């Protein structure tokens, strides 16, 4: 019988892949109620473990799926590096899956689970109810990377996006800035929703009017929206963007129009990717320590895979700071 059938047992029993493997290899380490439930399902399904399945509980090297929406973002590639370094430290290998339509493609998620991975690091932050419904029946541990899970059953590692956006906006207000523009994505990403909430909270407390541009993550579309904004005679004192690429695109277009940065316009990004120090002027950023986030997410997943009965998923918040550079005064 194909090894992937062990996932059928885990799914039907509502337990992790590691638990099924322990029932097969070390039944004395599994609670009697859980052991009996799994064994009944194995018997009813006529499942016969092959050699690979029998070795799952004891093998030292396992495989982890890393699910990302794209490789085009600098933040994604840097986060993968953090995951890889941590996985290498623990003796794990990673498999990379690139997909941005899990909500409409249940088969794709099923293929990820059936690829004999023992845990999943999920980096797609466009979290619809359809995506959650697919993850719900996954028989292996899942940890959200740079996003917060709405379900306590799953762990996550990220910064406090709402508080970080609030802090930088309040900082600008305290410096006397009143016209602060917030640039975000038109797609509904959980992290950007949180950033927007923090920005709005600070603006409301300061008695100021929130001003928001919603645009695409694609540079050519961004520039069209930013050009229309400037054509309407708008000029903020500060532009805060949810991504470095958006901030730099906005700043470049402003400078082409003769607007001086930071004298007339201050620009702030919200990632601190490598592009921030390559821009001219260098970009001030709310730091998102993406390498550390990836590294710690892999560490949390390792605990969940190795000690599933003892480890509880947690929403881990990574500390961050503001990196001041030349795009602000």
BELRA-V50682 format. One record per backbone hydrogen bond with DSSP energy under -1.0 kcal/mol. CO is the residue of the C=O (numbers start at 1). NH is the residue of the N-H. E is the energy in kcal/mol with one decimal. If there is no record, write none. Layout:
BEGIN
CO|NH|E  CO|NH|E
END
This chain:
BEGIN
2|5|-2.2  3|6|-2.2  4|7|-1.7  5|9|-1.5  6|10|-2.2  7|11|-2.7  8|12|-2.3  9|13|-2.2  10|14|-1.2  10|15|-2.0  16|20|-1.7  17|21|-2.2  18|22|-2.1  19|23|-2.3  20|24|-1.8  21|25|-2.5  22|26|-2.5  26|29|-2.3  27|30|-1.6  31|35|-3.1  32|36|-3.0  33|37|-2.0  34|38|-2.5  35|39|-2.6  36|40|-2.3  37|41|-1.8  38|42|-2.6  39|43|-2.4  40|44|-2.8  41|45|-2.4  42|47|-2.2  50|54|-2.2  51|55|-1.1  53|56|-1.2  55|59|-2.1  62|93|-2.5  63|118|-3.2  64|95|-2.9  65|121|-3.1  66|97|-2.9  67|123|-2.9  68|99|-2.8  73|77|-1.5  74|78|-2.1  75|79|-1.8  76|80|-2.3  77|81|-1.5  78|82|-1.5  79|83|-2.2  80|84|-3.0  81|85|-2.4  82|86|-1.8  83|87|-2.9  84|88|-2.7  85|89|-1.6  86|90|-1.8  87|92|-3.3  93|64|-2.4  95|66|-3.0  97|68|-2.8  101|104|-1.3  105|109|-1.1  106|110|-2.1  107|111|-2.0  108|112|-1.5  109|113|-2.3  110|114|-2.4  112|115|-1.1  119|65|-2.6  120|143|-2.4  121|67|-2.9  122|145|-2.7  125|127|-1.4  125|190|-2.2  126|128|-1.1  128|132|-1.9  129|133|-2.1  130|134|-1.5  131|135|-2.2  132|136|-2.1  135|138|-2.2  139|17|-1.5  141|120|-2.4  143|122|-2.7  144|157|-1.8  151|154|-2.1  155|144|-2.9  156|316|-3.2  157|146|-2.9  158|318|-2.8  159|161|-1.4  160|164|-2.3  161|165|-2.2  162|166|-2.2  163|167|-2.7  164|168|-2.0  165|169|-2.0  166|170|-2.7  167|171|-2.1  168|172|-1.8  169|173|-2.2  170|174|-2.6  172|177|-2.3  173|176|-1.9  178|180|-1.0  179|237|-2.2  179|238|-1.8  181|240|-3.2  182|213|-2.4  183|242|-2.2  184|215|-2.3  187|189|-1.2  189|193|-2.0  190|194|-1.9  191|195|-1.9  192|196|-2.3  193|197|-2.0  194|198|-2.0  195|199|-2.3  196|200|-2.7  197|201|-2.2  198|202|-1.9  199|203|-2.2  200|204|-2.7  201|205|-2.3  202|206|-1.6  203|208|-3.0  204|207|-1.4  211|182|-2.9  213|184|-2.9  215|186|-2.2  218|222|-2.6  219|223|-2.6  220|224|-1.2  221|225|-2.0  222|226|-2.8  223|227|-2.6  224|228|-2.0  225|229|-1.7  226|230|-2.4  227|231|-2.7  228|232|-1.1  229|234|-1.3  230|233|-2.0  237|266|-2.6  238|181|-3.3  239|268|-2.8  240|183|-2.9  243|247|-2.0  244|248|-2.9  245|249|-2.1  246|250|-2.4  247|251|-2.4  248|252|-2.8  249|253|-2.0  250|254|-2.1  251|255|-2.3  252|256|-1.9  254|259|-2.3  255|258|-1.7  260|264|-2.6  260|265|-1.7  266|239|-2.6  268|241|-2.6  269|286|-2.0  271|288|-2.4  273|276|-1.6  275|279|-1.1  276|283|-2.8  282|327|-1.4  284|269|-2.8  285|323|-3.4  288|290|-2.7  289|293|-2.4  290|294|-2.4  291|295|-2.4  292|296|-2.9  293|297|-2.2  294|298|-1.9  295|299|-1.6  296|300|-2.4  297|301|-2.3  298|302|-2.2  299|303|-1.8  300|304|-2.0  301|305|-2.2  302|306|-2.7  303|307|-2.6  307|311|-2.4  314|156|-2.5  316|158|-2.2  321|287|-2.8  323|285|-2.3  325|328|-1.1  327|267|-1.8
END
